[in-house]
Amino acid sequence: MRRLIVVAVSAGVLAGVGFYVNQPKPQPQPQPNPLAETVAEPVSPSAIEETRIAEPISAKPQPPAQPAPTPIISRPITPSAVAPMNSGIDASIVSRAVDALVSPQASHQEKRAAWKQLRDAGKLDQAITDLEKRMADDPRAAEYPAALGQAYLQKCGTLKDVREQGILAMQADKAFDTALGLDPSNWEARFTKAVGMSYWPPVLNKGDEVIQHFQTLIEQQEAQPAQPHFAETYSWLGDQYQKAGRADDARTVWQRGAAIFPADEKLRAKLSATP
C-alpha cells in the first residue's frame, strides 16, 4: 500500500507541476572532413613520374635549424589550477539563482527563469544543498522551505526511478507544510502543494483538502493586487469542482477568474467548453 502511495504521489506531482523532461535532444550534424575536401582527384602514376623528372638532381643545403624560443610561461597550467575558478563561478550562479527564488521582490517569471537556469546548468543538487543550509541557518523564514519543496520536485523531473521520485515528492510536501506553518500566505507553497495533492489516489480522500487550499488561495489573492499567475488558481479550483461533480460551482469559479483575468486563454477555453 505504501509503495502504491509513493508511486501515485510521484506521478501526480510531476504531472501537476508540468515538468518537461527527458525530451529527445537534437543530434549534432556530421561535420565535413576538411582533409577529404582538399583532394580533388587521384594522382596518376604519369604525373608522379613527371614530377620526379622535373626535380633537380641535387638539393641546396638547408640552413641549420634554429633553437626554439624560450616559452613565456615557465610551467604549464594544470587542471587543478583552473578548477577553483570554475567552482567559484558555479557557486556564484547557484547563489544568485537561489537568491531570486527566495526573494519576495522577484516576480513569478523571474523565479521560473531561475529554475530553468538551474535545470539547464545541472545545478539542482547544489541548489538543494544551498536551500537546506539556509533553512537550517534561519528556520523561521518560510521562503526557504517553500523553495526547497519546489527544488525537490524539480529534482524529481530528472530521475527515472519511480520510487526515488515518490520519496522526493513526499519530502516536498512536508517542506510545503513547514513553509505554510511559518507563513500561511506563501503562494508558491500552497499552490504547488494543492496541485500535487490533486493527483493523489482517490483512496487517500484528499479532494476536499485540495479544494480548501485553492479556496484559501483565492481569498488571499483577492486581498492583494492581481498577478498574472493568480489566474491558475481559478482554473485549478474549477477543475476540482468538476471532478467532484459540482459543474455549476466549476463554471462559477471560472467566470469569477475570467472577470479578473479576461485575457487568460485557459479560463476562456474552459468556459467555452461548458454549457
C-alpha positions as CSV (number, residue, x, y, z in Angstrom):
1,M,0.0,0.0,0.0
2,R,2.8,2.4,0.9
3,R,4.6,1.7,-2.4
4,L,1.3,2.4,-4.3
5,I,1.0,5.8,-2.5
6,V,4.6,6.7,-3.2
7,V,4.3,5.9,-6.9
8,A,0.9,7.7,-7.2
9,V,2.2,10.8,-5.4
10,S,5.3,10.9,-7.6
11,A,3.3,10.6,-10.9
12,G,0.7,13.1,-9.6
13,V,3.2,15.8,-8.6
14,L,5.1,15.5,-11.8
15,A,2.0,15.8,-13.9
16,G,0.6,18.6,-11.8
17,V,3.6,20.8,-11.8
18,G,4.1,20.2,-15.5
19,F,7.7,19.1,-15.9
20,Y,9.0,18.6,-19.4
21,V,12.0,16.3,-19.0
22,N,13.7,13.5,-20.9
23,Q,12.9,15.2,-24.2
24,P,15.0,13.9,-27.1
25,K,17.9,16.2,-27.8
26,P,18.7,17.2,-31.4
27,Q,21.6,15.1,-32.7
28,P,24.6,17.0,-33.9
29,Q,25.0,17.2,-37.7
30,P,28.1,15.4,-39.1
31,Q,30.9,17.9,-39.9
32,P,32.6,17.7,-43.3
33,N,36.2,16.3,-43.3
34,P,38.4,19.2,-44.4
35,L,41.2,16.8,-45.4
36,A,38.9,14.9,-47.8
37,E,37.9,18.2,-49.5
38,T,41.5,19.1,-50.3
39,V,41.9,16.1,-52.6
40,A,40.1,16.9,-55.8
41,E,41.1,13.8,-57.9
42,P,43.6,10.9,-57.5
43,V,47.2,11.5,-58.7
44,S,48.1,9.4,-61.7
45,P,51.4,7.5,-62.0
46,S,52.4,9.6,-65.0
47,A,52.1,12.8,-63.0
48,I,54.3,11.3,-60.3
49,E,56.9,10.4,-62.9
50,E,56.9,13.9,-64.4
51,T,57.4,15.4,-61.0
52,R,60.4,13.2,-60.4
53,I,62.0,14.2,-63.7
54,A,61.4,17.9,-63.0
55,E,63.2,17.7,-59.7
56,P,66.8,18.8,-59.6
57,I,69.5,16.1,-59.1
58,S,71.0,17.8,-56.1
59,A,69.2,19.8,-53.5
60,K,70.6,23.0,-52.0
61,P,71.9,22.6,-48.5
62,Q,69.4,23.6,-45.8
63,P,70.4,26.1,-43.1
64,P,70.9,24.7,-39.6
65,A,67.7,24.6,-37.6
66,Q,67.3,27.5,-35.1
67,P,66.7,26.7,-31.5
68,A,63.1,27.0,-30.3
69,P,62.4,30.3,-28.4
70,T,62.0,30.0,-24.7
71,P,58.3,30.0,-23.8
72,I,56.9,32.9,-21.8
73,I,55.1,30.6,-19.4
74,S,57.7,28.7,-17.5
75,R,55.3,25.9,-16.3
76,P,52.0,24.5,-17.8
77,I,48.7,25.4,-16.3
78,T,47.3,22.3,-14.6
79,P,43.6,21.5,-14.3
80,S,43.8,21.9,-10.6
81,A,44.8,25.5,-11.0
82,V,41.7,26.2,-13.2
83,A,39.2,24.2,-11.2
84,P,38.8,26.6,-8.2
85,M,37.9,29.4,-10.6
86,N,35.2,27.4,-12.3
87,S,33.9,26.1,-9.0
88,G,33.6,29.7,-7.8
89,I,31.7,30.7,-10.9
90,D,29.3,27.8,-10.5
91,A,28.7,28.6,-6.8
92,S,28.0,32.2,-7.7
93,I,25.5,31.2,-10.4
94,V,23.7,28.9,-7.9
95,S,23.7,31.5,-5.2
96,R,22.2,34.2,-7.4
97,A,19.5,31.9,-8.7
98,V,18.6,30.8,-5.1
99,D,18.5,34.5,-4.1
100,A,15.9,35.1,-6.8
101,L,13.8,32.1,-5.8
102,V,13.5,33.2,-2.1
103,S,13.2,36.9,-2.8
104,P,9.7,38.4,-2.1
105,Q,10.5,41.1,-4.7
106,A,11.2,38.6,-7.5
107,S,8.4,38.1,-10.0
108,H,6.8,34.8,-10.9
109,Q,8.5,34.9,-14.3
110,E,11.9,35.7,-12.7
111,K,11.6,32.6,-10.5
112,R,10.6,30.4,-13.4
113,A,13.7,31.7,-15.2
114,A,15.9,30.9,-12.2
115,W,14.5,27.3,-12.1
116,K,15.2,26.9,-15.8
117,Q,18.8,28.2,-15.3
118,L,19.4,25.7,-12.6
119,R,18.0,22.8,-14.5
120,D,19.8,23.6,-17.7
121,A,23.1,24.0,-15.9
122,G,22.6,20.8,-13.9
123,K,22.8,22.6,-10.6
124,L,19.7,21.4,-8.9
125,D,21.7,19.3,-6.3
126,Q,23.8,22.4,-5.4
127,A,20.6,24.5,-5.1
128,I,19.1,21.9,-2.8
129,T,22.2,21.9,-0.6
130,D,22.2,25.7,-0.6
131,L,18.5,25.9,0.4
132,E,18.9,23.2,3.1
133,K,21.7,25.2,4.6
134,R,19.8,28.5,4.5
135,M,16.8,26.8,6.1
136,A,19.0,25.4,8.9
137,D,20.5,28.8,9.5
138,D,17.2,30.6,9.5
139,P,14.4,28.1,10.4
140,R,11.8,30.9,10.8
141,A,11.9,32.1,7.1
142,A,9.1,30.4,5.1
143,E,10.7,31.3,1.8
144,Y,13.4,28.6,2.3
145,P,11.2,25.5,2.8
146,A,8.8,26.8,0.1
147,A,11.7,26.9,-2.4
148,L,13.2,23.7,-1.1
149,G,9.9,21.9,-1.7
150,Q,9.9,23.1,-5.3
151,A,13.6,22.1,-5.7
152,Y,12.7,18.6,-4.6
153,L,10.1,18.5,-7.3
154,Q,12.4,19.9,-9.9
155,K,14.9,17.1,-9.0
156,C,12.1,14.5,-9.4
157,G,11.8,15.5,-13.0
158,T,15.5,14.4,-13.6
159,L,15.0,11.0,-12.1
160,K,13.8,7.8,-13.7
161,D,13.3,5.6,-10.6
162,V,9.7,5.9,-9.6
163,R,10.3,5.1,-6.0
164,E,13.0,7.8,-5.7
165,Q,10.6,10.3,-7.3
166,G,7.9,9.4,-4.8
167,I,10.2,9.8,-1.8
168,L,11.3,13.2,-3.0
169,A,7.7,14.2,-3.8
170,M,6.7,13.4,-0.2
171,Q,9.7,15.3,1.1
172,A,8.5,18.2,-1.0
173,D,5.0,18.0,0.5
174,K,6.5,18.1,4.0
175,A,8.6,21.1,3.1
176,F,5.4,22.9,1.9
177,D,3.7,22.1,5.2
178,T,6.7,23.7,7.0
179,A,6.5,26.8,4.9
180,L,2.8,27.2,5.4
181,G,3.2,26.7,9.1
182,L,5.5,29.7,9.1
183,D,3.6,31.8,6.6
184,P,0.1,30.6,5.6
185,S,0.1,33.2,2.8
186,N,3.0,31.8,1.0
187,W,1.6,31.4,-2.5
188,E,4.2,29.1,-4.0
189,A,4.0,26.6,-1.1
190,R,0.2,26.4,-1.0
191,F,-0.4,26.4,-4.8
192,T,2.3,23.7,-5.5
193,K,1.1,21.5,-2.6
194,A,-2.5,21.8,-3.8
195,V,-1.7,20.9,-7.4
196,G,0.4,17.9,-6.3
197,M,-2.3,16.6,-4.0
198,S,-4.9,16.9,-6.7
199,Y,-3.3,13.9,-8.3
200,W,-3.0,11.7,-5.3
201,P,-5.0,8.4,-5.4
202,P,-8.7,8.7,-4.5
203,V,-8.3,6.2,-1.7
204,L,-6.5,8.9,0.3
205,N,-9.6,11.2,0.2
206,K,-7.7,14.4,-0.4
207,G,-10.3,16.0,-2.7
208,D,-11.9,18.3,0.0
209,E,-8.5,19.3,1.3
210,V,-7.3,20.3,-2.2
211,I,-10.4,22.4,-2.8
212,Q,-9.9,24.1,0.5
213,H,-6.3,25.0,-0.4
214,F,-7.4,26.6,-3.7
215,Q,-10.3,28.4,-2.0
216,T,-7.8,29.8,0.6
217,L,-5.5,30.9,-2.2
218,I,-8.3,32.8,-4.0
219,E,-9.3,34.6,-0.7
220,Q,-5.6,35.6,-0.2
221,Q,-5.2,36.6,-3.9
222,E,-8.2,38.8,-4.0
223,A,-7.0,40.7,-1.0
224,Q,-3.9,42.0,-2.9
225,P,-3.0,43.4,-6.3
226,A,-3.7,40.8,-9.1
227,Q,-0.8,39.0,-10.6
228,P,-1.0,37.1,-13.9
229,H,-0.2,33.7,-12.4
230,F,-3.1,34.1,-10.0
231,A,-5.4,33.0,-12.8
232,E,-4.1,29.5,-12.5
233,T,-5.8,29.2,-9.1
234,Y,-9.3,29.7,-10.6
235,S,-8.6,27.2,-13.3
236,W,-7.5,24.5,-10.9
237,L,-10.3,25.1,-8.4
238,G,-12.8,24.8,-11.2
239,D,-11.2,21.5,-12.3
240,Q,-11.5,20.2,-8.8
241,Y,-15.2,21.2,-8.6
242,Q,-15.8,19.4,-11.9
243,K,-14.0,16.3,-10.7
244,A,-16.3,16.3,-7.6
245,G,-19.4,16.5,-9.8
246,R,-20.0,20.2,-9.0
247,A,-20.3,21.5,-12.5
248,D,-22.2,24.7,-11.6
249,D,-19.5,25.6,-9.0
250,A,-16.8,24.9,-11.6
251,R,-18.4,27.3,-14.1
252,T,-19.0,29.9,-11.4
253,V,-15.3,30.0,-10.3
254,W,-14.1,30.1,-13.9
255,Q,-16.4,33.1,-14.6
256,R,-15.0,34.7,-11.5
257,G,-11.5,34.2,-12.6
258,A,-12.2,35.4,-16.2
259,A,-13.7,38.6,-14.8
260,I,-10.4,39.4,-13.1
261,F,-8.2,38.0,-15.9
262,P,-10.1,38.5,-19.1
263,A,-7.1,37.8,-21.3
264,D,-6.4,34.4,-19.8
265,E,-6.8,31.9,-22.6
266,K,-7.1,28.8,-20.3
267,L,-10.1,30.2,-18.4
268,R,-11.8,31.3,-21.6
269,A,-11.3,27.9,-23.1
270,K,-12.9,26.2,-20.1
271,L,-15.9,28.5,-20.2
272,S,-16.4,28.0,-23.9
273,A,-16.3,24.2,-23.4
274,T,-19.0,24.2,-20.7
275,P,-22.8,24.9,-21.3
